[in-house]
């Protein structure tokens, strides 16, 4: 809760701070556990199930206190530098992951083709080839073999194979994880899903969205940046009877060639454009800087979440969730204190008003 950067530092603080000793039940004469004991217990006793239960427990306390507001959910992702050297890497061919909505998309494409008197595609897993030419030196035969086998080449860390190489804009190439997170209007973190740093936000959206809507079915609006404005996400959100509030997305054009294309789910994307011009949803989008962006800023500035000392997706996920648990606890305490202070001020004002009505 105080942003201590490591378990070693935490163990030292517990040993030296009487407040921590009192809270944990250690008298001054008793020796506190060694940091290696704390580290071992964190790795083996704090399982994924345990952390999830703690995370849900704190959210339940926030809901009981009446401070949870999940009607509007803000979703975004932030990168966390991994504990891995970029020089220790290797190239590896992995199976290309098929888009989970590919079959649904192909079924609608074939239905539309049949409605227009065209022949449907025979192989759902093999869409029509792109007319673009390859600019690398790889032979067409080798590219065809790779495509047929369904493999792609990625850069993996030999130190922490679970992380991913992150390259974006002017950022330095580095191995990282990404915490795809959802929060409510009051800034309470509702869900987080940690992935390798090379996983795009739109790819991880489904898991975050499904978990949030399952736990909070009262969600009415989803607020996200332009990276989430894809036909599939628009169809998923609007198809569930909810609204996607997002930003303008600049159209992509290459080689100075104008190509007119229309996705079969383009109508759902146009619904997102209509919501962007609605005053209520436009104001919701402006709240991103006060909600999800502030959550990430506090996590990195006050809770040492710019860099993780843990390795492996499971350990990093537990580490991130426990940090968000601490942040939710601090925010819950802040909200309770504000209400208590307001009640105290109202009580004082009432006493003054009753004694001296002229003050009104």
Secondary structure, DSSP 8 states (H G I E B T S, - for coil): ------HHHHHHHHHH-HHHHHHHT--TTS----HHHHHHHHHHTS-HHHHHHHHHHHHHHHHHHT---TTEEEEEEEEEE-S--TTSEEEEEEE----TTHHHHHHHHHHHHHHTT----S-TTS---------SS--HHHHHHHHHHTEEEEEEESS-TTSEEE--TTS--EEEEEEEEEE-TT--EEEEEEEETTS-HHHHHHHHHHHHHHH-TT--EEE--GGG--HHHHHHHHHTT-EEE---------TT-------TTHHHHHHHHHHHTSHHHHHHHHGGGGTHHHHHHHHHHHS--SB----SHHHHHHHHHHHHHHHHHHHHHHHHHHHHHHHHHHHHHHHHHHH-GGG-
